[in-house]
Amino acid sequence: MIRNLLATTAIAALLATGAYAQDTTAPAPAPAAPTEAAPATPEVIPHADGFLATNIIGENVYNSTAEDAETIGDVNDIVLAADGTADQLIIGVGGFLGIGEKNVALPYKEFDWAEKNGDRWLVMATTKEQLQALPDFDRRGYEPAPAPVAATDPAAPATDQTAQAPVAPADQSAEAPAPATPDAATTDETKTAAIDKSTLKELPSADLRAEELMGTTVYGADDANIGEIGDILMTADGKIDAYVIDVGGFLGMGEKKVAVGSDNLAFMVDADGKKYLYTSFNKEQLEAQPAYDASSWAAKRDEQRLIITQ
C-alpha cells in the first residue's frame, strides 16, 4: 500500500515537472556583436595652381607670415588688365564692418601667397598706416562708356512734346486694320526677345572688374539667353583661364556649371552700362560639355575647359 502511494506520488511529480518545462519559453539568443565599419578613406583632392576670383575677393591681407603677423586689409575687388591678367587688387583698409573703409589699389605682382597654419595667406610687406596714406581708389575711371545713341535725322521735323495730338472719335462700325507685317529685308537679325544687340558696343578688357562680372547674363551663338557667370578661374600668375557659366536650372536649382575658355567670349555693354557676355557656343553645346568640378579641375582641366578646336 505504501509502495503504491509512493509510486503514484513520484509519477505525479514527474508529469508536473514535464508540463512546467513545456510551458517555459526558451530564452532568446544573445544579439551578435556589432561589426565596426572600416573607416572611410579621405578623398585626396589635387591642389590647383590657380585661384577662383570669388576666393580672392574678401581674402584678408597680412603684413607677414610671422607669429605676430597683423591683418592690414582685405580684398574688395580685382582690376583686370587689357590682356586679361590680374593687374591690381583693391584693398579695403580701416573702418568697421565695411563702414568708413578706404579702398586703395595695389599692383597684383607685389602680393605673395604663402602657406600658414594649413591655410593660404595673401601677404604684402607693408603696414596699415602706409596703405591708409595712399590715394583713394577712384572706380569711376573703370566705368564703361555707354553705347553710342543712334543719331536722329536732322531733316526730320521736330516733335513738340508739349502738344497733344487730337484724338479722332472711334468708328465702332469699322474693322480694326491688321498689324503691318515688317519687310523681311529690313528686319534687324541682331534683335532677340531679350535685347537688341545692335545697340551694344564691345567692352574692352581693361574696363572689366571681377566683382562686377559675377551674375552677368550670357548669350549663346543664336543670341539666346543660356546662363550667367558664376565665377572666374584664374591661373597662379593672375591670368583669366576660364569663366564658369551657370547653365539651365531654375533659381539656382538643377543648373550645370561649365568652364568656358576666356578666348571664346566677348563682353558687350548697353547705353545704361549694363554688361552682357556673348559666346560662340550654344546652350546644347554647353549642356553636352563635362561639368566644371572644382575638386578635379587640376587633374581634368583640359577635359572640363570648353574651347573652340580647330
Secondary structure, DSSP 8 states (H G I E B T S, - for coil): -HHHHHHHHHHHHHHHHHHHHHHS------------------------SSEEHHHHTT-EEES-SSTT--EEEEEEEEEE-TTSBEEEEEEEESSBTTBT-EEEEEEGGG-EEEEETTEEEEE-S--HHHHHTS----GGGGS----------TTS----TTS--------TTS---------GGG--TTB-SS-BGGG-EE--GGG-BHHHHTT-EEE-TTS-EEEEEEEEEE-TTSBEEEEEEEES-BTTBS-EEEEEEGGGEEEEE-TT--EEEEES--HHHHHHS----TTTHHHHHHHHEE----
